[in-house]
Amino acid sequence: MPDQKKTHSQALPDSLRKQLRQFRGRVWRIKVLEAVLAGLFGLLLSYILVYACDRLFPTPGWLRLLILALGVSLSAIFAPLWINRWVFKHRRESELAHLIAKQYPRLGDRLLGVVELENQDANDTSLSPRLREAAMQEVASEVKDRDLHNALPKSWHKKWSLAVLAIAGLILLAYTLTPKASYNAMQRWLMPLAEIERYTETKIDFSNLPQPYHVAHGEPFTVELKLTEDSNTPAQAKAREGVKPWTFSSLNQRSYNFDFPQILKKQEVELRVGDAFVTLEVTPIMRPTLEEITAKVSYPDYLQKDDERIDITSGQATIVEGSEVTIIARANRELQHAQASLLDPSKNAKSRIAHQVQGSTFSLSPLTIEQDKTQLELNWTDAFTLNNLVPTQLSIEKQVDSPPSAYLQNIANEVYVLADGAIEFDVIADDDFGIKLAGLEWVGSFTKPSPHTPARGSLDLIQGSPTLRNASEPMIFAFKAYDIRPQKLIMRAWAQDYHKDHKRSYSAPITVYVLTKEEHRELIEQKTQSAINKLEDLMRAEQDALDENRRLERKDGQELQNQENREKLADQAQRENENADAMDELAKEMQDIFKEASKNGEIDPSTMKKLAESALEMKQMAEQQMPDISKKLNDAQSPENTPERSKQDVQEAVEKQSELLKQMEETIAKANEANKQLEAGTFVNRLRKAASDQEELANSIIEITTKEVVGGEFDDVDPREQRSLINFYAMQEQTSSDLRWIQEDLGHFFSRTQQQEHKDLLDKMADSNIDADMERLLHNIEQNHNNISLNQAKNHAEILRNWASELQDANAKQQGGGGGGGGGGSNSEDRDIEFMIKVLELVQKQQNIRGTNRSLEQKRRLLDKSQSQPAPTPPAPEPNIYQ
């Protein structure tokens, strides 16, 4: 059993055992010390390596980690292995004997043999216990006299100690000379992967050296290397792009500047100054640009408009005066700062404008638009310190808030219309910043003295708003709806905007002559006479053309075929076409006269009939006969015609033209007859008008006699009544003048027509001595003899009305006598024309009624609207443009 064997084994002598223990402890102490010193040396050496490398170049983290790993490995790997070898593998006496044998081979062998004897079993018959003990005692006594220290393995602990002391000395020296660098190296050594900046004596200011370092694409660039205030200042620094040669820069106020050529792709630039090293990753990008420039416009309060944003990327804008403008610019990337200046070209000066940068947008402080032109200059720098190459110029023109404009459209500048009619037109207003109110204004004046007050009025047609820039209102103006008597009206549209200093703006005035039926009849007569004159001129032109055609008719067919005569025939055809166009225009003019005459119910049907027939005949000549003549002349000069056919075409053209001239003569005669009837009827109307004036004078005198001004002195009469008396005098003076003109015109008319009824009337007027009576009435009015004046005016009115009736009866009798005797066909045609005239009269009356009703309805609607709206501020007094 093992225990029995152990019991019977021979133990080593105590002295030998003790001596071997001492030897083992010595070995252990030396080798453990060597392991500790080696590990310490590795750690200190790795630190010194990191320190040294940092002094030469920025040691990357991976290299510092490698150095630290190698240094720690001496302690973490070598020391355990070393201890395992010398401590754990040298615990037994046999292991120690092997170690001693290396130095003392004989002694070592004997020790190894003794150790084996100790472990031999006592029951083994091959061994003698006494011999074993004797052998052990002998070896013990031999070892006792020996110094086993000499058998110790070769020791390095002293050298390791010196190495550690040397490294420690170096570290101490480094801490003494460069404490900050040493401490920084210690941090970087202990934490190799930490972002700990390398300490250098030369300190670079990295504020303008971001990573990556962005430069303008395709442009040369400069890198400025600045030193901090606590840095040393080497005389030179160097830099290079990629692997290109180094370029050098001298110190200039603690900075170095390096110029590089353009680059188009990412590149590394290495910078070195003193013990500082920088590697820049240079990235080319496009310079920053402004993608959008807008202006936030705050309009003046009086415009009542919401704020508005307008695009001014184009650099130009026009903004109303007094607005506040905030310029807002947006770049294509984030901005670092911006700069805005207000330019003054006259002084060649700039003034800074406060602004605010937020992200990629910067906005300026509000500007008030007061100058005619506001010029701004914008510059900006992005987050990569790249700025714009060319400043952006903005120009803001001041837009003056002009007064509004008003127009009257779809109406002529001069209009003649009966008092029971209506006119239609459009009132148009526009303003650049909103119409407040627009309407129509009219001012009347009598062309003859009248006791009535001239018309004067205004309508608010368009209730505007701050956003209403254009407005149109159709207007139906019936004179009866506004109680306007026959007179001359000056009408104009007006418009008002929201500007406090603007007065009403007015359109160009139009003149509307509101006519009595007598005045309207005179107008028709004038227009008819003008048409007759044009027709006579056209007939003379047609006669000249006929004379030339007759000259051509005398030539034979062969002569008509030559070039010269063909050109003459072509010219004649062209002249005929021109005459046809003129006749067509004249026919339309005559139709318009007829339509206008149909509005006057006092024009007798026979006159209307002659006007209608004249218009129809002119139209027929323009559309049928004259084109036929032109066609014949064209056919005559056609190269395809035979000489005989050309001769025949000219003859037919001459025949048709001769018939045309006869018809033109008949039409002129018919139009002249109608005009004479108009003129004759005018005398009736003029007499009735004079009678009405006398009656109106009498009624006015009756009204004023109730105020006890009869027979008094003019100076004692109330000023208002004085004005009435002056008006009476002017009215009577005008009537006296009109009566004299009636007599003179009647005499001229009789000399042309030789109609007896007009001669009879002239004789009655001369026998009545009415001229002298009119003068006496004028004198009585002047002397304020109102009762006498009243009786005289009534008497004159009765006489004039009787003359008018007699003349009208005579005219009717003459027209009735001359109109009979026709055949059945002509009577049927006459009845058709008369029916058409009656229909036209009825239509015209209906139109007048309809126009008056529509005008009244519009007037009511405008009145309701104006009452529902707040009362507008009355405009400032305007100068009277009618005076």
Buried (B, 14 or more C-beta within 10 A) or exposed (E): EEEEBEEEBBEBBEEBBEBBEEBBEBBBEBBBBBBBBBBBBBBBBBBBBBBEBBBEEBBEBEBBBBBBEEBBBBBEEBBEEBBEEBBEEBEEBBBBBBBBBEBBEEBBBBBBBBBEBBBBEBEEEEBEBEEBBEBBBEBBEBBEEEEBEEBBEEBBBEEBBEBBBEBBEBBEEBBEEBEEBBEBBBBBBEBBEEEBEBBBBBBBBEEEBEEEBBBBBEEEBEBEBBBEEEBEEBEEBBBBBEEEEEEEBEBEEEBBBBEBEEBEEEBBBBBBBBBBBBEBEBBBBEBBEBEEBBBBBBBBEBBBBEEEEEEBBEEEBEBBBBBBBBBBBBBBBBBBBBBBBBBEEEEEEBEEBEBEBEEBBBBBEBBEBEBEEBBBBBBBBBBBEBBBEEBBEBBBBBBEBBBBBBBBEEBEEEBBBBBBBBBBBBBBBBBBBBBBBBBBBBBBBBEBBBBEEBBEBEBBBBBBEBEBBEBBBEBBBBBBBBEBBBBBBBBBBBBBBBBEEBEBBBBEBBEBBBBBBBBBBBBBBEBBBEBBEBBBEBBEBBEEBBEBBBEBBEBEBEBBBEEEBBEBBBBBBEBBBBBBEBBBBBBBBBBEBBBBBBBBEBBBBBBBBBBBBBBBBBBBBBEEBBBBBBBBBBBBBBEEBEEEBBBBBBBBBBEBBBEBBEBBEEBBEBBBBBBBBBBBBBBBBBBBBBBBBBBBBBEBBBEBBEEEBBEEEEEEBEEEBBEBBBBBBBBBBBBBEBBEEBBEBBEEBBEEBEBEBBBBBBEBBEEEEBEEBBEEBBBBBBEBBBEBBBBBBBBBBEBBBEBBBBBBEBBEEBBEEEEEEEEEEEEEBBEEBBEBBEEBBEEBBEEBBEBBBBBBEBBEEBEEEBEEEEEEEEEEEEEEEBE
